[in-house]
């Protein structure tokens, strides 16, 4: 936006500065998205070995005894469940990551999509955290869950709305 003075020279409008709350929302969304994507990769590719580790942990038995017991059907069911959850975590965490990066201009559509994917990430990460799993899966689940919740709050702070409106008016 420019204005013209009485002498005829053109003055540029002052630059709109990005609020720290928006930068924080971007960083937290990316961190939560990455944690959830990594968790999804671990679950989707862990296969029978991860399923056996989780079963051994849940039953309080060594992994070797699970393998020796010939519980192939149970191991396959757990592995399939982990694969499905991993795929959902990849999709939801990937969406949070992508739309978190697109949040730089605080556009309304970006804040809405970040919120949707953050809520989906809360659901899948919450399921991972509350279920039996390895320490790594649970830790990444907690990180994804907390980051997604914080992202929702940060994305909708008033300073970000004012910034988006100022950018829109500056065009």
Buried (B, 14 or more C-beta within 10 A) or exposed (E): EEEEEEEEEEEEEEEBEBBEBBBBBBBBBBBBBBBBBBBBBBBBEBBBEBBBBBBBBEEEEEBEEBBEEEBEEBBEEBBEBBBEBBBBBBBBBBBBBBBBBBBEEBBEEBBEBBBBBBBBBBBBBBBBBEBEBBEEBBBBBBBBBBBBBBBBEBBBBEBBBEBBEBBEEEE
